[in-house]
């Protein structure tokens, strides 16, 4: 494959494989449907039950930092993940041979910015091990900020609200009884 130019999707797939090797479950090029709209997420990862997204661009893409800043902040605002990492792949990875891409990615330094509800870190250089460490530290930070507790409280409030609406609606009891009762009882 000498002379080939890999697309961003190819790098996302291979980066996802590296995350999986580090025991961070991840899926590349994921389509998520929400609010009647489809979103293509570069890499969705899960660490200790906390969902994160990695949005990537290649360094030779014009305005890649500002594009990633906008996209990552939007993912947080939309509630798609608690952690979103913008990653800029080095441009030389485009030309790596397929047989060498794994090693080239392991050896590379990436420009990253980590986003959460509390803001972002700003751009910094990290290798794959550094990114692994950042994901783990971000998880610890989220847990210490009680993000999960707030999400559970929010869910409880919505369940209580739905229950109050259902209980005050005339005929709800009979309709639910009909739906939930087996014909043999």
MODELLER restraints for C-alpha pairs under 7 A, 6 or more apart:
rsr = mdl.restraints
at = mdl.atoms
rsr.add(forms.Gaussian(group=physical.xy_distance, feature=features.Distance(at['CA:1:A'], at['CA:97:A']), mean=5.49, stdev=0.5))
rsr.add(forms.Gaussian(group=physical.xy_distance, feature=features.Distance(at['CA:1:A'], at['CA:98:A']), mean=6.77, stdev=0.5))
rsr.add(forms.Gaussian(group=physical.xy_distance, feature=features.Distance(at['CA:2:A'], at['CA:97:A']), mean=6.17, stdev=0.5))
rsr.add(forms.Gaussian(group=physical.xy_distance, feature=features.Distance(at['CA:3:A'], at['CA:95:A']), mean=6.35, stdev=0.5))
rsr.add(forms.Gaussian(group=physical.xy_distance, feature=features.Distance(at['CA:4:A'], at['CA:95:A']), mean=5.73, stdev=0.5))
rsr.add(forms.Gaussian(group=physical.xy_distance, feature=features.Distance(at['CA:5:A'], at['CA:94:A']), mean=4.92, stdev=0.5))
rsr.add(forms.Gaussian(group=physical.xy_distance, feature=features.Distance(at['CA:5:A'], at['CA:95:A']), mean=5.09, stdev=0.5))
rsr.add(forms.Gaussian(group=physical.xy_distance, feature=features.Distance(at['CA:6:A'], at['CA:94:A']), mean=4.52, stdev=0.5))
rsr.add(forms.Gaussian(group=physical.xy_distance, feature=features.Distance(at['CA:6:A'], at['CA:95:A']), mean=6.40, stdev=0.5))
rsr.add(forms.Gaussian(group=physical.xy_distance, feature=features.Distance(at['CA:7:A'], at['CA:94:A']), mean=6.84, stdev=0.5))
rsr.add(forms.Gaussian(group=physical.xy_distance, feature=features.Distance(at['CA:8:A'], at['CA:57:A']), mean=6.46, stdev=0.5))
rsr.add(forms.Gaussian(group=physical.xy_distance, feature=features.Distance(at['CA:8:A'], at['CA:58:A']), mean=6.52, stdev=0.5))
rsr.add(forms.Gaussian(group=physical.xy_distance, feature=features.Distance(at['CA:9:A'], at['CA:29:A']), mean=6.99, stdev=0.5))
rsr.add(forms.Gaussian(group=physical.xy_distance, feature=features.Distance(at['CA:12:A'], at['CA:28:A']), mean=6.05, stdev=0.5))
rsr.add(forms.Gaussian(group=physical.xy_distance, feature=features.Distance(at['CA:12:A'], at['CA:42:A']), mean=6.30, stdev=0.5))
rsr.add(forms.Gaussian(group=physical.xy_distance, feature=features.Distance(at['CA:12:A'], at['CA:43:A']), mean=6.59, stdev=0.5))
rsr.add(forms.Gaussian(group=physical.xy_distance, feature=features.Distance(at['CA:13:A'], at['CA:28:A']), mean=5.28, stdev=0.5))
rsr.add(forms.Gaussian(group=physical.xy_distance, feature=features.Distance(at['CA:14:A'], at['CA:102:A']), mean=6.90, stdev=0.5))
rsr.add(forms.Gaussian(group=physical.xy_distance, feature=features.Distance(at['CA:16:A'], at['CA:26:A']), mean=5.72, stdev=0.5))
rsr.add(forms.Gaussian(group=physical.xy_distance, feature=features.Distance(at['CA:16:A'], at['CA:27:A']), mean=6.35, stdev=0.5))
rsr.add(forms.Gaussian(group=physical.xy_distance, feature=features.Distance(at['CA:16:A'], at['CA:28:A']), mean=5.93, stdev=0.5))
rsr.add(forms.Gaussian(group=physical.xy_distance, feature=features.Distance(at['CA:16:A'], at['CA:43:A']), mean=6.58, stdev=0.5))
rsr.add(forms.Gaussian(group=physical.xy_distance, feature=features.Distance(at['CA:19:A'], at['CA:25:A']), mean=6.80, stdev=0.5))
rsr.add(forms.Gaussian(group=physical.xy_distance, feature=features.Distance(at['CA:19:A'], at['CA:26:A']), mean=6.60, stdev=0.5))
rsr.add(forms.Gaussian(group=physical.xy_distance, feature=features.Distance(at['CA:20:A'], at['CA:26:A']), mean=6.04, stdev=0.5))
rsr.add(forms.Gaussian(group=physical.xy_distance, feature=features.Distance(at['CA:24:A'], at['CA:45:A']), mean=6.58, stdev=0.5))
rsr.add(forms.Gaussian(group=physical.xy_distance, feature=features.Distance(at['CA:24:A'], at['CA:46:A']), mean=6.24, stdev=0.5))
rsr.add(forms.Gaussian(group=physical.xy_distance, feature=features.Distance(at['CA:24:A'], at['CA:47:A']), mean=5.62, stdev=0.5))
rsr.add(forms.Gaussian(group=physical.xy_distance, feature=features.Distance(at['CA:25:A'], at['CA:45:A']), mean=5.44, stdev=0.5))
rsr.add(forms.Gaussian(group=physical.xy_distance, feature=features.Distance(at['CA:25:A'], at['CA:46:A']), mean=5.28, stdev=0.5))
rsr.add(forms.Gaussian(group=physical.xy_distance, feature=features.Distance(at['CA:25:A'], at['CA:47:A']), mean=6.71, stdev=0.5))
rsr.add(forms.Gaussian(group=physical.xy_distance, feature=features.Distance(at['CA:26:A'], at['CA:43:A']), mean=6.50, stdev=0.5))
rsr.add(forms.Gaussian(group=physical.xy_distance, feature=features.Distance(at['CA:26:A'], at['CA:44:A']), mean=5.43, stdev=0.5))
rsr.add(forms.Gaussian(group=physical.xy_distance, feature=features.Distance(at['CA:26:A'], at['CA:45:A']), mean=4.01, stdev=0.5))
rsr.add(forms.Gaussian(group=physical.xy_distance, feature=features.Distance(at['CA:26:A'], at['CA:46:A']), mean=6.32, stdev=0.5))
rsr.add(forms.Gaussian(group=physical.xy_distance, feature=features.Distance(at['CA:27:A'], at['CA:43:A']), mean=5.56, stdev=0.5))
rsr.add(forms.Gaussian(group=physical.xy_distance, feature=features.Distance(at['CA:27:A'], at['CA:44:A']), mean=5.31, stdev=0.5))
rsr.add(forms.Gaussian(group=physical.xy_distance, feature=features.Distance(at['CA:27:A'], at['CA:45:A']), mean=6.43, stdev=0.5))
rsr.add(forms.Gaussian(group=physical.xy_distance, feature=features.Distance(at['CA:28:A'], at['CA:42:A']), mean=5.60, stdev=0.5))
rsr.add(forms.Gaussian(group=physical.xy_distance, feature=features.Distance(at['CA:28:A'], at['CA:43:A']), mean=4.21, stdev=0.5))
rsr.add(forms.Gaussian(group=physical.xy_distance, feature=features.Distance(at['CA:28:A'], at['CA:44:A']), mean=6.37, stdev=0.5))
rsr.add(forms.Gaussian(group=physical.xy_distance, feature=features.Distance(at['CA:29:A'], at['CA:40:A']), mean=6.35, stdev=0.5))
rsr.add(forms.Gaussian(group=physical.xy_distance, feature=features.Distance(at['CA:29:A'], at['CA:41:A']), mean=5.65, stdev=0.5))
rsr.add(forms.Gaussian(group=physical.xy_distance, feature=features.Distance(at['CA:29:A'], at['CA:42:A']), mean=4.66, stdev=0.5))
rsr.add(forms.Gaussian(group=physical.xy_distance, feature=features.Distance(at['CA:29:A'], at['CA:43:A']), mean=5.84, stdev=0.5))
rsr.add(forms.Gaussian(group=physical.xy_distance, feature=features.Distance(at['CA:30:A'], at['CA:40:A']), mean=5.69, stdev=0.5))
rsr.add(forms.Gaussian(group=physical.xy_distance, feature=features.Distance(at['CA:30:A'], at['CA:41:A']), mean=5.12, stdev=0.5))
rsr.add(forms.Gaussian(group=physical.xy_distance, feature=features.Distance(at['CA:30:A'], at['CA:42:A']), mean=6.49, stdev=0.5))
rsr.add(forms.Gaussian(group=physical.xy_distance, feature=features.Distance(at['CA:30:A'], at['CA:43:A']), mean=6.71, stdev=0.5))
rsr.add(forms.Gaussian(group=physical.xy_distance, feature=features.Distance(at['CA:30:A'], at['CA:44:A']), mean=6.89, stdev=0.5))
rsr.add(forms.Gaussian(group=physical.xy_distance, feature=features.Distance(at['CA:31:A'], at['CA:38:A']), mean=6.39, stdev=0.5))
rsr.add(forms.Gaussian(group=physical.xy_distance, feature=features.Distance(at['CA:31:A'], at['CA:39:A']), mean=5.55, stdev=0.5))
rsr.add(forms.Gaussian(group=physical.xy_distance, feature=features.Distance(at['CA:31:A'], at['CA:40:A']), mean=4.56, stdev=0.5))
rsr.add(forms.Gaussian(group=physical.xy_distance, feature=features.Distance(at['CA:31:A'], at['CA:41:A']), mean=6.17, stdev=0.5))
rsr.add(forms.Gaussian(group=physical.xy_distance, feature=features.Distance(at['CA:32:A'], at['CA:38:A']), mean=5.55, stdev=0.5))
rsr.add(forms.Gaussian(group=physical.xy_distance, feature=features.Distance(at['CA:32:A'], at['CA:39:A']), mean=5.17, stdev=0.5))
rsr.add(forms.Gaussian(group=physical.xy_distance, feature=features.Distance(at['CA:32:A'], at['CA:40:A']), mean=6.43, stdev=0.5))
rsr.add(forms.Gaussian(group=physical.xy_distance, feature=features.Distance(at['CA:33:A'], at['CA:39:A']), mean=6.31, stdev=0.5))
rsr.add(forms.Gaussian(group=physical.xy_distance, feature=features.Distance(at['CA:41:A'], at['CA:55:A']), mean=6.93, stdev=0.5))
rsr.add(forms.Gaussian(group=physical.xy_distance, feature=features.Distance(at['CA:42:A'], at['CA:54:A']), mean=6.19, stdev=0.5))
rsr.add(forms.Gaussian(group=physical.xy_distance, feature=features.Distance(at['CA:42:A'], at['CA:55:A']), mean=5.25, stdev=0.5))
rsr.add(forms.Gaussian(group=physical.xy_distance, feature=features.Distance(at['CA:42:A'], at['CA:56:A']), mean=6.58, stdev=0.5))
rsr.add(forms.Gaussian(group=physical.xy_distance, feature=features.Distance(at['CA:43:A'], at['CA:53:A']), mean=5.67, stdev=0.5))
rsr.add(forms.Gaussian(group=physical.xy_distance, feature=features.Distance(at['CA:43:A'], at['CA:54:A']), mean=5.03, stdev=0.5))
rsr.add(forms.Gaussian(group=physical.xy_distance, feature=features.Distance(at['CA:43:A'], at['CA:55:A']), mean=6.60, stdev=0.5))
rsr.add(forms.Gaussian(group=physical.xy_distance, feature=features.Distance(at['CA:44:A'], at['CA:52:A']), mean=5.88, stdev=0.5))
rsr.add(forms.Gaussian(group=physical.xy_distance, feature=features.Distance(at['CA:44:A'], at['CA:53:A']), mean=4.55, stdev=0.5))
rsr.add(forms.Gaussian(group=physical.xy_distance, feature=features.Distance(at['CA:44:A'], at['CA:54:A']), mean=6.37, stdev=0.5))
rsr.add(forms.Gaussian(group=physical.xy_distance, feature=features.Distance(at['CA:45:A'], at['CA:51:A']), mean=5.88, stdev=0.5))
rsr.add(forms.Gaussian(group=physical.xy_distance, feature=features.Distance(at['CA:45:A'], at['CA:52:A']), mean=5.10, stdev=0.5))
rsr.add(forms.Gaussian(group=physical.xy_distance, feature=features.Distance(at['CA:45:A'], at['CA:53:A']), mean=5.93, stdev=0.5))
rsr.add(forms.Gaussian(group=physical.xy_distance, feature=features.Distance(at['CA:46:A'], at['CA:52:A']), mean=5.99, stdev=0.5))
rsr.add(forms.Gaussian(group=physical.xy_distance, feature=features.Distance(at['CA:51:A'], at['CA:81:A']), mean=5.43, stdev=0.5))
rsr.add(forms.Gaussian(group=physical.xy_distance, feature=features.Distance(at['CA:51:A'], at['CA:82:A']), mean=6.39, stdev=0.5))
rsr.add(forms.Gaussian(group=physical.xy_distance, feature=features.Distance(at['CA:52:A'], at['CA:81:A']), mean=5.01, stdev=0.5))
rsr.add(forms.Gaussian(group=physical.xy_distance, feature=features.Distance(at['CA:52:A'], at['CA:82:A']), mean=5.99, stdev=0.5))
rsr.add(forms.Gaussian(group=physical.xy_distance, feature=features.Distance(at['CA:52:A'], at['CA:83:A']), mean=4.66, stdev=0.5))
rsr.add(forms.Gaussian(group=physical.xy_distance, feature=features.Distance(at['CA:52:A'], at['CA:84:A']), mean=5.55, stdev=0.5))
rsr.add(forms.Gaussian(group=physical.xy_distance, feature=features.Distance(at['CA:53:A'], at['CA:81:A']), mean=6.34, stdev=0.5))
rsr.add(forms.Gaussian(group=physical.xy_distance, feature=features.Distance(at['CA:53:A'], at['CA:83:A']), mean=6.43, stdev=0.5))
rsr.add(forms.Gaussian(group=physical.xy_distance, feature=features.Distance(at['CA:53:A'], at['CA:84:A']), mean=4.67, stdev=0.5))
rsr.add(forms.Gaussian(group=physical.xy_distance, feature=features.Distance(at['CA:53:A'], at['CA:85:A']), mean=6.29, stdev=0.5))
rsr.add(forms.Gaussian(group=physical.xy_distance, feature=features.Distance(at['CA:54:A'], at['CA:84:A']), mean=5.62, stdev=0.5))
rsr.add(forms.Gaussian(group=physical.xy_distance, feature=features.Distance(at['CA:54:A'], at['CA:85:A']), mean=4.67, stdev=0.5))
rsr.add(forms.Gaussian(group=physical.xy_distance, feature=features.Distance(at['CA:54:A'], at['CA:86:A']), mean=5.90, stdev=0.5))
rsr.add(forms.Gaussian(group=physical.xy_distance, feature=features.Distance(at['CA:54:A'], at['CA:87:A']), mean=6.95, stdev=0.5))
rsr.add(forms.Gaussian(group=physical.xy_distance, feature=features.Distance(at['CA:55:A'], at['CA:68:A']), mean=6.91, stdev=0.5))
rsr.add(forms.Gaussian(group=physical.xy_distance, feature=features.Distance(at['CA:55:A'], at['CA:72:A']), mean=6.88, stdev=0.5))
rsr.add(forms.Gaussian(group=physical.xy_distance, feature=features.Distance(at['CA:55:A'], at['CA:85:A']), mean=6.16, stdev=0.5))
rsr.add(forms.Gaussian(group=physical.xy_distance, feature=features.Distance(at['CA:55:A'], at['CA:86:A']), mean=4.92, stdev=0.5))
rsr.add(forms.Gaussian(group=physical.xy_distance, feature=features.Distance(at['CA:55:A'], at['CA:87:A']), mean=6.15, stdev=0.5))
rsr.add(forms.Gaussian(group=physical.xy_distance, feature=features.Distance(at['CA:56:A'], at['CA:86:A']), mean=5.85, stdev=0.5))
rsr.add(forms.Gaussian(group=physical.xy_distance, feature=features.Distance(at['CA:56:A'], at['CA:87:A']), mean=4.72, stdev=0.5))
rsr.add(forms.Gaussian(group=physical.xy_distance, feature=features.Distance(at['CA:56:A'], at['CA:88:A']), mean=5.70, stdev=0.5))
rsr.add(forms.Gaussian(group=physical.xy_distance, feature=features.Distance(at['CA:56:A'], at['CA:89:A']), mean=6.98, stdev=0.5))
rsr.add(forms.Gaussian(group=physical.xy_distance, feature=features.Distance(at['CA:57:A'], at['CA:64:A']), mean=6.14, stdev=0.5))
rsr.add(forms.Gaussian(group=physical.xy_distance, feature=features.Distance(at['CA:57:A'], at['CA:87:A']), mean=6.50, stdev=0.5))
rsr.add(forms.Gaussian(group=physical.xy_distance, feature=features.Distance(at['CA:57:A'], at['CA:88:A']), mean=5.00, stdev=0.5))
rsr.add(forms.Gaussian(group=physical.xy_distance, feature=features.Distance(at['CA:57:A'], at['CA:89:A']), mean=6.15, stdev=0.5))
rsr.add(forms.Gaussian(group=physical.xy_distance, feature=features.Distance(at['CA:58:A'], at['CA:88:A']), mean=5.36, stdev=0.5))
rsr.add(forms.Gaussian(group=physical.xy_distance, feature=features.Distance(at['CA:58:A'], at['CA:89:A']), mean=4.64, stdev=0.5))
rsr.add(forms.Gaussian(group=physical.xy_distance, feature=features.Distance(at['CA:58:A'], at['CA:90:A']), mean=6.16, stdev=0.5))
rsr.add(forms.Gaussian(group=physical.xy_distance, feature=features.Distance(at['CA:58:A'], at['CA:91:A']), mean=5.76, stdev=0.5))
rsr.add(forms.Gaussian(group=physical.xy_distance, feature=features.Distance(at['CA:59:A'], at['CA:88:A']), mean=5.66, stdev=0.5))
rsr.add(forms.Gaussian(group=physical.xy_distance, feature=features.Distance(at['CA:59:A'], at['CA:89:A']), mean=5.80, stdev=0.5))
rsr.add(forms.Gaussian(group=physical.xy_distance, feature=features.Distance(at['CA:59:A'], at['CA:90:A']), mean=5.44, stdev=0.5))
rsr.add(forms.Gaussian(group=physical.xy_distance, feature=features.Distance(at['CA:59:A'], at['CA:91:A']), mean=5.13, stdev=0.5))
rsr.add(forms.Gaussian(group=physical.xy_distance, feature=features.Distance(at['CA:60:A'], at['CA:91:A']), mean=5.67, stdev=0.5))
rsr.add(forms.Gaussian(group=physical.xy_distance, feature=features.Distance(at['CA:68:A'], at['CA:86:A']), mean=5.70, stdev=0.5))
rsr.add(forms.Gaussian(group=physical.xy_distance, feature=features.Distance(at['CA:72:A'], at['CA:84:A']), mean=5.82, stdev=0.5))
rsr.add(forms.Gaussian(group=physical.xy_distance, feature=features.Distance(at['CA:72:A'], at['CA:85:A']), mean=6.95, stdev=0.5))
rsr.add(forms.Gaussian(group=physical.xy_distance, feature=features.Distance(at['CA:72:A'], at['CA:86:A']), mean=6.36, stdev=0.5))
rsr.add(forms.Gaussian(group=physical.xy_distance, feature=features.Distance(at['CA:72:A'], at['CA:115:A']), mean=6.68, stdev=0.5))
rsr.add(forms.Gaussian(group=physical.xy_distance, feature=features.Distance(at['CA:73:A'], at['CA:115:A']), mean=6.76, stdev=0.5))
rsr.add(forms.Gaussian(group=physical.xy_distance, feature=features.Distance(at['CA:75:A'], at['CA:81:A']), mean=6.73, stdev=0.5))
rsr.add(forms.Gaussian(group=physical.xy_distance, feature=features.Distance(at['CA:76:A'], at['CA:82:A']), mean=6.48, stdev=0.5))
rsr.add(forms.Gaussian(group=physical.xy_distance, feature=features.Distance(at['CA:76:A'], at['CA:84:A']), mean=6.95, stdev=0.5))
rsr.add(forms.Gaussian(group=physical.xy_distance, feature=features.Distance(at['CA:76:A'], at['CA:116:A']), mean=6.48, stdev=0.5))
rsr.add(forms.Gaussian(group=physical.xy_distance, feature=features.Distance(at['CA:76:A'], at['CA:117:A']), mean=6.58, stdev=0.5))
rsr.add(forms.Gaussian(group=physical.xy_distance, feature=features.Distance(at['CA:82:A'], at['CA:116:A']), mean=5.74, stdev=0.5))
rsr.add(forms.Gaussian(group=physical.xy_distance, feature=features.Distance(at['CA:82:A'], at['CA:117:A']), mean=6.89, stdev=0.5))
rsr.add(forms.Gaussian(group=physical.xy_distance, feature=features.Distance(at['CA:83:A'], at['CA:115:A']), mean=5.82, stdev=0.5))
rsr.add(forms.Gaussian(group=physical.xy_distance, feature=features.Distance(at['CA:83:A'], at['CA:116:A']), mean=5.01, stdev=0.5))
rsr.add(forms.Gaussian(group=physical.xy_distance, feature=features.Distance(at['CA:84:A'], at['CA:114:A']), mean=5.97, stdev=0.5))
rsr.add(forms.Gaussian(group=physical.xy_distance, feature=features.Distance(at['CA:84:A'], at['CA:115:A']), mean=5.04, stdev=0.5))
rsr.add(forms.Gaussian(group=physical.xy_distance, feature=features.Distance(at['CA:84:A'], at['CA:116:A']), mean=6.49, stdev=0.5))
rsr.add(forms.Gaussian(group=physical.xy_distance, feature=features.Distance(at['CA:85:A'], at['CA:112:A']), mean=6.67, stdev=0.5))
rsr.add(forms.Gaussian(group=physical.xy_distance, feature=features.Distance(at['CA:85:A'], at['CA:113:A']), mean=5.72, stdev=0.5))
rsr.add(forms.Gaussian(group=physical.xy_distance, feature=features.Distance(at['CA:85:A'], at['CA:114:A']), mean=4.49, stdev=0.5))
rsr.add(forms.Gaussian(group=physical.xy_distance, feature=features.Distance(at['CA:85:A'], at['CA:115:A']), mean=6.01, stdev=0.5))
rsr.add(forms.Gaussian(group=physical.xy_distance, feature=features.Distance(at['CA:86:A'], at['CA:112:A']), mean=5.40, stdev=0.5))
rsr.add(forms.Gaussian(group=physical.xy_distance, feature=features.Distance(at['CA:86:A'], at['CA:113:A']), mean=5.13, stdev=0.5))
rsr.add(forms.Gaussian(group=physical.xy_distance, feature=features.Distance(at['CA:86:A'], at['CA:114:A']), mean=6.38, stdev=0.5))
rsr.add(forms.Gaussian(group=physical.xy_distance, feature=features.Distance(at['CA:87:A'], at['CA:110:A']), mean=6.54, stdev=0.5))
rsr.add(forms.Gaussian(group=physical.xy_distance, feature=features.Distance(at['CA:87:A'], at['CA:111:A']), mean=5.77, stdev=0.5))
rsr.add(forms.Gaussian(group=physical.xy_distance, feature=features.Distance(at['CA:87:A'], at['CA:112:A']), mean=4.46, stdev=0.5))
rsr.add(forms.Gaussian(group=physical.xy_distance, feature=features.Distance(at['CA:87:A'], at['CA:113:A']), mean=6.74, stdev=0.5))
rsr.add(forms.Gaussian(group=physical.xy_distance, feature=features.Distance(at['CA:88:A'], at['CA:110:A']), mean=5.81, stdev=0.5))
rsr.add(forms.Gaussian(group=physical.xy_distance, feature=features.Distance(at['CA:88:A'], at['CA:111:A']), mean=5.08, stdev=0.5))
rsr.add(forms.Gaussian(group=physical.xy_distance, feature=features.Distance(at['CA:88:A'], at['CA:112:A']), mean=6.30, stdev=0.5))
rsr.add(forms.Gaussian(group=physical.xy_distance, feature=features.Distance(at['CA:89:A'], at['CA:110:A']), mean=5.64, stdev=0.5))
rsr.add(forms.Gaussian(group=physical.xy_distance, feature=features.Distance(at['CA:90:A'], at['CA:110:A']), mean=6.44, stdev=0.5))
rsr.add(forms.Gaussian(group=physical.xy_distance, feature=features.Distance(at['CA:106:A'], at['CA:128:A']), mean=6.12, stdev=0.5))
rsr.add(forms.Gaussian(group=physical.xy_distance, feature=features.Distance(at['CA:108:A'], at['CA:127:A']), mean=6.07, stdev=0.5))
rsr.add(forms.Gaussian(group=physical.xy_distance, feature=features.Distance(at['CA:109:A'], at['CA:125:A']), mean=6.27, stdev=0.5))
rsr.add(forms.Gaussian(group=physical.xy_distance, feature=features.Distance(at['CA:109:A'], at['CA:126:A']), mean=5.44, stdev=0.5))
rsr.add(forms.Gaussian(group=physical.xy_distance, feature=features.Distance(at['CA:109:A'], at['CA:127:A']), mean=4.55, stdev=0.5))
rsr.add(forms.Gaussian(group=physical.xy_distance, feature=features.Distance(at['CA:110:A'], at['CA:125:A']), mean=5.50, stdev=0.5))
rsr.add(forms.Gaussian(group=physical.xy_distance, feature=features.Distance(at['CA:110:A'], at['CA:126:A']), mean=5.31, stdev=0.5))
rsr.add(forms.Gaussian(group=physical.xy_distance, feature=features.Distance(at['CA:110:A'], at['CA:127:A']), mean=5.91, stdev=0.5))
rsr.add(forms.Gaussian(group=physical.xy_distance, feature=features.Distance(at['CA:111:A'], at['CA:123:A']), mean=6.31, stdev=0.5))
rsr.add(forms.Gaussian(group=physical.xy_distance, feature=features.Distance(at['CA:111:A'], at['CA:124:A']), mean=5.48, stdev=0.5))
rsr.add(forms.Gaussian(group=physical.xy_distance, feature=features.Distance(at['CA:111:A'], at['CA:125:A']), mean=4.58, stdev=0.5))
rsr.add(forms.Gaussian(group=physical.xy_distance, feature=features.Distance(at['CA:111:A'], at['CA:126:A']), mean=6.42, stdev=0.5))
rsr.add(forms.Gaussian(group=physical.xy_distance, feature=features.Distance(at['CA:112:A'], at['CA:123:A']), mean=5.40, stdev=0.5))
rsr.add(forms.Gaussian(group=physical.xy_distance, feature=features.Distance(at['CA:112:A'], at['CA:124:A']), mean=5.46, stdev=0.5))
rsr.add(forms.Gaussian(group=physical.xy_distance, feature=features.Distance(at['CA:112:A'], at['CA:125:A']), mean=6.28, stdev=0.5))
rsr.add(forms.Gaussian(group=physical.xy_distance, feature=features.Distance(at['CA:113:A'], at['CA:120:A']), mean=6.61, stdev=0.5))
rsr.add(forms.Gaussian(group=physical.xy_distance, feature=features.Distance(at['CA:113:A'], at['CA:121:A']), mean=5.77, stdev=0.5))
rsr.add(forms.Gaussian(group=physical.xy_distance, feature=features.Distance(at['CA:113:A'], at['CA:122:A']), mean=5.28, stdev=0.5))
rsr.add(forms.Gaussian(group=physical.xy_distance, feature=features.Distance(at['CA:113:A'], at['CA:123:A']), mean=4.70, stdev=0.5))
rsr.add(forms.Gaussian(group=physical.xy_distance, feature=features.Distance(at['CA:113:A'], at['CA:124:A']), mean=6.52, stdev=0.5))
rsr.add(forms.Gaussian(group=physical.xy_distance, feature=features.Distance(at['CA:114:A'], at['CA:120:A']), mean=5.33, stdev=0.5))
rsr.add(forms.Gaussian(group=physical.xy_distance, feature=features.Distance(at['CA:114:A'], at['CA:121:A']), mean=5.45, stdev=0.5))
rsr.add(forms.Gaussian(group=physical.xy_distance, feature=features.Distance(at['CA:115:A'], at['CA:121:A']), mean=6.81, stdev=0.5))
rsr.add(forms.Gaussian(group=physical.xy_distance, feature=features.Distance(at['CA:166:A'], at['CA:172:A']), mean=6.35, stdev=0.5))
